[in-house]
Amino acid sequence: MRDYDLVVVGGGPGGYVAAAEAGKRGKSVLLVEEGRLGGVCLNAGCIPTKTLLHTSRLYSQILKGDVKGIAAARPELAWEEALEWKDEVVSTFRKSVESILKTAKVDVLQARARLAGRSAVEAGGEVFSARAIVIAAGSRPSIPPIPGLGDSMAAVNSTELLDRKALPERLAVIGAGVVGLELGAMYSQLGSKVDIVEMLPDVLPFMEPEQAKGLMRSLQPIDFHLDTRVLSVEREGETASALVVAPNRDGAGAVRRIAADTILVATGRRANIEDLGLEGAGVKTARGFILVNERMETSAPRVYAVGDVVGTSLFAHSASRMAEVAVKVLCGDRTAAMRYDAIPWALYTWPEAAGCGLTEAAAIAEGRQVRAVQLPLRTSARFFAEQGKQPGMIKVVADAEQGRILGVHMLGAGCSEMIWGASMAVRLGLTVEEAAETIFPHPTAGEVLRDVLVRLVAGRGN
């Protein structure tokens, strides 16, 4: 039995960050990953989708003549070349992860792992002793129990869709979350007919409603079917299928069909916690996720869990921060703790959307007195010069009594690169007065954020 200070189960953003951080602190570390290092984010999620979204955005802009001052011939889409570039990007950064782990002197084993009690992990036919264990096993797509969906040859998850060489002519997306919106937008820009079906009355419930509506208008010609359930999936010819849908409210004659040669199932994810030996190790779970406290500690001593298996925030950057917290705690820092109020999110459609903290409605629901101001991004000369009349807006939600910033929400090009500042403001508990004293470079779209803050300082807003 080989002995390690730490054994990490899973090599995604939570797992490899935990392993590298512990290795840098002089701990002996073994990382066990059944598949490829980097997890879903690097290999089949965040990175490949952003690579292809960039291609689809440029193609769509040139095709529509949206670039002012440039008249180009009709562009030809070289999709196979785009897929090759996607694979090269993924491969490059997978090698980067390998280099990071090697530098931190982390041992890596490609095998399936399970806990063998509270202080050992079984993998690859061996048992490894561990003074501490970090579970970062990630998640996989969740398939809803829709009649006919499992038998449909057209149904795929996001990983399978990204591996396809041919573009779908008619794409039906079940679920209007981040994955459904990004992939739906990408294929729509590439020329596919796209329908998105969502059970909830809105897309992305953590978006400000007005911004969500602006996003949907911008994503035309996508057809959105909100507050709508999929009753079944029926075969239509040799390869195509049809979604049989109806509004959630009852209504005669409301049932209709949405034909598609490809169906993307984007209805959430479920944690990979089966067969991990959690019960034998005394690790408690609830609703399919591992229970942890703010220090990422499970119910079993010296066993930690980070990332999607926890279920609190299914973002790669959340998993990485959880890993940092877990390593600090297992190294003796009991002050380290995970905070969820300042985690930013970003949607990489065109236009982009991003946010951090509470929406106005969520703050009011918590019983807070709030003030909020929203301004269009086109009041920025640079934004207007580069984006024209493309939708864009920034909204700040603040505590009415103390002036503390509770949330910042954005829609428009470049939002994903600006939202980190809002995250810092929320994390530090800055007031609108303190944040408004920050000097913003001119001309930038970010200046609109300062304009919003200045209006809040002046007492304007609801």
LODO-534034 format. One record per residue (C-alpha): residue number from 0; residue in three letters; x, y, z. Coordinates in steps of 0.2 Angstrom, whole numbers, always signed. Layout:
    k    r      x      y      z
  NUM  ALA      X      Y      Z
...
//
This chain:
    k    r      x      y      z
    0  MET     +0     +0     +0
    1  ARG     +7    +17     -5
    2  ASP     +5    +31     +6
    3  TYR     +0    +49     +1
    4  ASP     -4    +65    +11
    5  LEU    -18    +68     -1
    6  VAL    -27    +57    -14
    7  VAL    -38    +67    -26
    8  VAL    -53    +58    -35
    9  GLY    -56    +67    -52
   10  GLY    -45    +78    -63
   11  GLY    -57    +92    -68
   12  PRO    -55   +110    -62
   13  GLY    -58   +106    -44
   14  GLY    -47    +90    -44
   15  TYR    -32    +96    -53
   16  VAL    -32   +113    -44
   17  ALA    -33   +104    -27
   18  ALA    -19    +92    -32
   19  ALA     -8   +106    -38
   20  GLU    -11   +117    -23
   21  ALA     -7   +103    -11
   22  GLY     +9    +98    -21
   23  LYS    +15   +116    -21
   24  ARG    +13   +116     -2
   25  GLY    +25   +101     -1
   26  LYS    +12    +87     +1
   27  SER    +13    +70     -7
   28  VAL     -2    +70    -19
   29  LEU    -10    +56    -30
   30  LEU    -23    +62    -43
   31  VAL    -34    +48    -50
   32  GLU    -44    +52    -66
   33  GLU    -53    +39    -76
   34  GLY    -54    +49    -92
   35  ARG    -44    +64    -98
   36  LEU    -37    +77    -87
   37  GLY    -46    +94    -87
   38  GLY    -63    +86    -85
   39  VAL    -79    +91    -94
   40  CYS    -75   +109    -94
   41  LEU    -59   +108   -104
   42  ASN    -63    +93   -115
   43  ALA    -81    +94   -119
   44  GLY    -88   +110   -111
   45  CYS    -82   +127   -108
   46  ILE    -66   +128   -119
   47  PRO    -72   +119   -135
   48  THR    -89   +128   -135
   49  LYS    -80   +145   -133
   50  THR    -69   +140   -147
   51  LEU    -83   +136   -159
   52  LEU    -94   +151   -153
   53  HIS    -80   +162   -158
   54  THR    -80   +155   -176
   55  SER    -99   +155   -177
   56  ARG   -100   +173   -171
   57  LEU    -87   +179   -184
   58  TYR    -96   +169   -198
   59  SER   -113   +176   -194
   60  GLN   -106   +194   -193
   61  ILE    -98   +193   -210
   62  LEU   -113   +184   -217
   63  LYS   -125   +198   -212
   64  GLY   -113   +212   -216
   65  ASP   -113   +218   -198
   66  VAL    -95   +224   -198
   67  LYS    -96   +243   -203
   68  GLY    -85   +248   -217
   69  ILE    -81   +231   -223
   70  ALA    -89   +223   -238
   71  ALA    -85   +205   -240
   72  ALA    -90   +191   -252
   73  ARG   -102   +178   -245
   74  PRO    -91   +168   -232
   75  GLU    -88   +150   -234
   76  LEU    -89   +140   -218
   77  ALA    -75   +127   -216
   78  TRP    -83   +118   -201
   79  GLU    -70   +103   -201
   80  GLU    -56   +116   -200
   81  ALA    -65   +124   -185
   82  LEU    -67   +107   -177
   83  GLU    -48   +104   -179
   84  TRP    -44   +120   -171
   85  LYS    -56   +116   -157
   86  ASP    -46   +100   -154
   87  GLU    -30   +109   -155
   88  VAL    -35   +121   -142
   89  VAL    -41   +108   -130
   90  SER    -25    +97   -133
   91  THR    -14   +113   -129
   92  PHE    -23   +116   -113
   93  ARG    -24    +98   -108
   94  LYS     -5    +98   -109
   95  SER     -4   +114    -99
   96  VAL    -14   +104    -85
   97  GLU     -1    +90    -86
   98  SER    +13   +102    -85
   99  ILE     +5   +111    -69
  100  LEU     +3    +94    -61
  101  LYS    +21    +88    -65
  102  THR    +28   +104    -59
  103  ALA    +19   +102    -42
  104  LYS    +26    +84    -42
  105  VAL     +9    +76    -42
  106  ASP     +7    +58    -46
  107  VAL     -6    +55    -59
  108  LEU    -15    +38    -62
  109  GLN    -28    +35    -75
  110  ALA    -41    +23    -67
  111  ARG    -58    +23    -59
  112  ALA    -57    +26    -41
  113  ARG    -67    +22    -25
  114  LEU    -65    +26     -7
  115  ALA    -59    +11     +3
  116  GLY    -64    +18    +20
  117  ARG    -60    +35    +27
  118  SER    -42    +35    +24
  119  ALA    -39    +25     +8
  120  VAL    -43    +25    -10
  121  GLU    -44    +10    -22
  122  ALA    -39    +13    -40
  123  GLY    -31     +3    -54
  124  GLY    -30    -13    -44
  125  GLU    -21     -5    -30
  126  VAL    -25     +3    -13
  127  PHE    -18    +20     -8
  128  SER    -17    +26    +10
  129  ALA    -22    +44    +11
  130  ARG    -21    +56    +26
  131  ALA    -34    +66    +17
  132  ILE    -45    +64     +2
  133  VAL    -53    +76    -10
  134  ILE    -68    +70    -20
  135  ALA    -69    +80    -37
  136  ALA    -78    +67    -47
  137  GLY    -88    +79    -57
  138  SER   -105    +77    -66
  139  ARG   -113    +71    -82
  140  PRO   -129    +76    -92
  141  SER   -145    +72    -83
  142  ILE   -158    +64    -95
  143  PRO   -176    +68    -91
  144  PRO   -189    +53    -91
  145  ILE   -198    +59   -107
  146  PRO   -206    +45   -117
  147  GLY   -197    +41   -133
  148  LEU   -182    +51   -129
  149  GLY   -171    +37   -124
  150  ASP   -175    +28   -140
  151  SER   -173    +42   -152
  152  MET   -158    +41   -163
  153  ALA   -158    +60   -164
  154  ALA   -156    +64   -146
  155  VAL   -138    +69   -140
  156  ASN   -130    +77   -125
  157  SER   -118    +92   -127
  158  THR   -103    +81   -128
  159  GLU   -110    +70   -142
  160  LEU   -116    +85   -152
  161  LEU    -99    +94   -152
  162  ASP    -91    +78   -159
  163  ARG   -102    +78   -174
  164  LYS    -94    +83   -191
  165  ALA   -111    +88   -199
  166  LEU   -121   +103   -194
  167  PRO   -139    +99   -190
  168  GLU   -152   +106   -201
  169  ARG   -165   +107   -188
  170  LEU   -160   +107   -170
  171  ALA   -172   +106   -155
  172  VAL   -165   +110   -138
  173  ILE   -173   +104   -122
  174  GLY   -168   +116   -109
  175  ALA   -164   +135   -109
  176  GLY   -150   +135    -97
  177  VAL   -132   +140   -101
  178  VAL   -128   +125   -111
  179  GLY   -144   +125   -121
  180  LEU   -143   +144   -125
  181  GLU   -124   +144   -130
  182  LEU   -126   +129   -141
  183  GLY   -143   +134   -148
  184  ALA   -135   +151   -152
  185  MET   -120   +144   -160
  186  TYR   -129   +132   -172
  187  SER   -142   +146   -176
  188  GLN   -127   +157   -181
  189  LEU   -121   +143   -192
  190  GLY   -137   +142   -201
  191  SER   -147   +128   -192
  192  LYS   -165   +130   -188
  193  VAL   -166   +131   -169
  194  ASP   -180   +128   -157
  195  ILE   -177   +129   -138
  196  VAL   -190   +122   -126
  197  GLU   -190   +127   -108
  198  MET   -202   +121    -94
  199  LEU   -199   +137    -84
  200  PRO   -207   +154    -89
  201  ASP   -190   +162    -92
  202  VAL   -173   +158    -98
  203  LEU   -159   +158    -85
  204  PRO   -168   +162    -69
  205  PHE   -153   +171    -61
  206  MET   -154   +184    -75
  207  GLU   -163   +201    -73
  208  PRO   -179   +198    -82
  209  GLU   -177   +213    -94
  210  GLN   -160   +208    -99
  211  ALA   -166   +190   -102
  212  LYS   -180   +197   -114
  213  GLY   -167   +207   -123
  214  LEU   -156   +192   -125
  215  MET   -170   +182   -132
  216  ARG   -174   +196   -145
  217  SER   -155   +196   -149
  218  LEU   -155   +178   -152
  219  GLN   -168   +178   -166
  220  PRO   -171   +168   -177
  221  ILE   -171   +155   -163
  222  ASP   -189   +150   -158
  223  PHE   -191   +150   -139
  224  HIS   -205   +139   -132
  225  LEU   -206   +144   -113
  226  ASP   -217   +138   -100
  227  THR   -218   +122   -111
  228  ARG   -216   +104   -107
  229  VAL   -211    +90   -119
  230  LEU   -224    +77   -118
  231  SER   -215    +64   -129
  232  VAL   -202    +61   -143
  233  GLU   -209    +53   -158
  234  ARG   -199    +46   -173
  235  GLU   -201    +55   -190
  236  GLY   -194    +46   -204
  237  GLU   -177    +36   -203
  238  THR   -166    +48   -194
  239  ALA   -177    +63   -188
  240  SER   -188    +65   -173
  241  ALA   -202    +77   -167
  242  LEU   -204    +84   -150
  243  VAL   -223    +83   -144
  244  VAL   -224    +99   -133
  245  ALA   -238   +108   -124
  246  PRO   -239   +123   -113
  247  ASN   -238   +119    -94
  248  ARG   -255   +127    -93
  249  ASP   -270   +116    -99
  250  GLY   -278   +121   -115
  251  ALA   -287   +112   -129
  252  GLY   -278   +111   -145
  253  ALA   -262   +117   -137
  254  VAL   -252   +101   -141
  255  ARG   -240   +104   -156
  256  ARG   -225    +96   -164
  257  ILE   -207   +102   -167
  258  ALA   -198    +93   -180
  259  ALA   -179    +90   -178
  260  ASP   -165    +79   -185
  261  THR   -155    +83   -169
  262  ILE   -161    +84   -151
  263  LEU   -150    +92   -139
  264  VAL   -154    +87   -121
  265  ALA   -148   +101   -110
  266  THR   -158    +99    -94
  267  GLY   -145   +100    -81
  268  ARG   -132    +88    -74
  269  ARG   -131    +74    -60
  270  ALA   -116    +71    -49
  271  ASN   -104    +56    -52
  272  ILE   -106    +49    -35
  273  GLU   -112    +31    -38
  274  ASP   -100    +17    -34
  275  LEU    -88    +29    -25
  276  GLY    -89    +20     -9
  277  LEU    -96    +35     +0
  278  GLU   -108    +26    +12
  279  GLY    -94    +14    +18
  280  ALA    -83    +30    +21
  281  GLY    -96    +39    +31
  282  VAL    -99    +52    +18
  283  LYS   -117    +59    +18
  284  THR   -127    +64     +3
  285  ALA   -143    +72     +0
  286  ARG   -153    +74    -16
  287  GLY   -139    +66    -26
  288  PHE   -125    +77    -20
  289  ILE   -112    +76     -7
  290  LEU   -115    +87     +9
  291  VAL   -101    +99    +14
  292  ASN    -99   +114    +25
  293  GLU    -92   +130    +21
  294  ARG    -74   +123    +23
  295  MET    -78   +109    +10
  296  GLU    -78    +96    +23
  297  THR    -89    +81    +22
  298  SER    -97    +71    +36
  299  ALA    -81    +60    +36
  300  PRO    -65    +67    +45
  301  ARG    -52    +73    +32
  302  VAL    -63    +69    +17
  303  TYR    -67    +84     +7
  304  ALA    -78    +87     -8
  305  VAL    -77   +100    -22
  306  GLY    -85   +105    -38
  307  ASP   -101    +98    -46
  308  VAL   -102    +83    -34
  309  VAL   -107    +96    -21
  310  GLY   -121   +104    -32
  311  THR   -121   +121    -25
  312  SER   -113   +130    -40
  313  LEU   -109   +120    -55
  314  PHE    -96   +132    -63
  315  ALA    -78   +127    -67
  316  HIS    -72   +143    -58
  317  SER    -82   +138    -42
  318  ALA    -74   +121    -42
  319  SER    -57   +129    -43
  320  ARG    -61   +140    -28
  321  MET    -68   +126    -18
  322  ALA    -52   +116    -21
  323  GLU    -42   +131    -15
  324  VAL    -52   +132     +1
  325  ALA    -51   +113     +4
  326  VAL    -33   +113     +2
  327  LYS    -30   +127    +14
  328  VAL    -42   +119    +27
  329  LEU    -33   +102    +26
  330  CYS    -16   +111    +28
  331  GLY    -22   +118    +44
  332  ASP    -30   +135    +40
  333  ARG    -47   +134    +48
  334  THR    -52   +152    +43
  335  ALA    -53   +147    +25
  336  ALA    -71   +146    +19
  337  MET    -81   +146     +3
  338  ARG    -93   +160     -1
  339  TYR   -106   +159    -14
  340  ASP   -113   +177    -14
  341  ALA    -99   +184    -25
  342  ILE    -98   +170    -38
  343  PRO    -99   +177    -56
  344  TRP   -108   +169    -70
  345  ALA   -106   +172    -89
  346  LEU   -115   +167   -105
  347  TYR   -105   +167   -121
  348  THR   -119   +170   -133
  349  TRP   -119   +185   -144
  350  PRO   -122   +197   -136
  351  GLU   -114   +190   -120
  352  ALA   -123   +191   -103
  353  ALA   -115   +190    -86
  354  GLY   -119   +193    -68
  355  CYS   -114   +192    -50
  356  GLY   -124   +193    -33
  357  LEU   -142   +196    -31
  358  THR   -155   +201    -44
  359  GLU   -167   +215    -39
  360  ALA   -181   +203    -37
  361  ALA   -170   +191    -27
  362  ALA   -165   +205    -15
  363  ILE   -183   +210    -12
  364  ALA   -188   +192     -9
  365  GLU   -175   +192     +5
  366  GLY   -184   +207    +13
  367  ARG   -171   +220     +8
  368  GLN   -174   +238     +4
  369  VAL   -165   +241    -12
  370  ARG   -161   +254    -25
  371  ALA   -157   +249    -43
  372  VAL   -151   +258    -58
  373  GLN   -149   +252    -76
  374  LEU   -141   +261    -91
  375  PRO   -139   +255   -109
  376  LEU   -121   +251   -115
  377  ARG   -123   +262   -130
  378  THR   -121   +277   -119
  379  SER   -102   +272   -121
  380  ALA    -95   +280   -136
  381  ARG    -83   +265   -139
  382  PHE    -98   +252   -137
  383  PHE   -108   +262   -149
  384  ALA    -94   +264   -161
  385  GLU    -90   +245   -161
  386  GLN   -107   +237   -158
  387  GLY   -119   +250   -165
  388  LYS   -137   +247   -160
  389  GLN   -134   +229   -153
  390  PRO   -142   +227   -136
  391  GLY   -132   +230   -120
  392  MET   -136   +236   -103
  393  ILE   -128   +236    -85
  394  LYS   -139   +236    -69
  395  VAL   -133   +238    -51
  396  VAL   -143   +233    -36
  397  ALA   -138   +241    -20
  398  ASP   -144   +240     -2
  399  ALA   -155   +256     +1
  400  GLU   -149   +260    +18
  401  GLN   -130   +256    +18
  402  GLY   -127   +258     -1
  403  ARG   -118   +241     -1
  404  ILE   -118   +233    -19
  405  LEU   -128   +217    -19
  406  GLY   -128   +213    -37
  407  VAL   -122   +218    -54
  408  HIS   -130   +212    -70
  409  MET   -124   +215    -88
  410  LEU   -130   +211   -106
  411  GLY   -119   +215   -121
  412  ALA   -102   +212   -129
  413  GLY    -88   +211   -117
  414  CYS    -98   +207   -102
  415  SER    -88   +192    -98
  416  GLU    -72   +202    -96
  417  MET    -80   +215    -85
  418  ILE    -89   +205    -72
  419  TRP    -74   +200    -62
  420  GLY    -74   +218    -55
  421  ALA    -92   +217    -50
  422  SER    -87   +200    -41
  423  MET    -73   +209    -31
  424  ALA    -85   +223    -26
  425  VAL    -98   +211    -19
  426  ARG    -85   +200    -11
  427  LEU    -77   +216     -2
  428  GLY    -94   +223     +3
  429  LEU    -90   +239     -6
  430  THR   -103   +253     -6
  431  VAL   -109   +262    -22
  432  GLU    -99   +277    -16
  433  GLU    -83   +268    -14
  434  ALA    -85   +259    -30
  435  ALA    -89   +275    -39
  436  GLU    -72   +283    -34
  437  THR    -63   +270    -45
  438  ILE    -56   +278    -61
  439  PHE    -62   +269    -77
  440  PRO    -51   +270    -93
  441  HIS    -59   +280   -107
  442  PRO    -66   +276   -119
  443  THR    -73   +259   -113
  444  ALA    -89   +250   -111
  445  GLY    -85   +248    -93
  446  GLU    -87   +267    -90
  447  VAL   -106   +263    -90
  448  LEU   -104   +254    -74
  449  ARG    -97   +269    -66
  450  ASP   -111   +280    -73
  451  VAL   -123   +268    -65
  452  LEU   -114   +269    -48
  453  VAL   -114   +288    -49
  454  ARG   -132   +289    -52
  455  LEU   -135   +278    -37
  456  VAL   -124   +289    -26
  457  ALA   -134   +304    -32
  458  GLY   -150   +295    -25
  459  ARG   -157   +291    -42
  460  GLY   -165   +274    -45
  461  ASN   -181   +265    -38
//
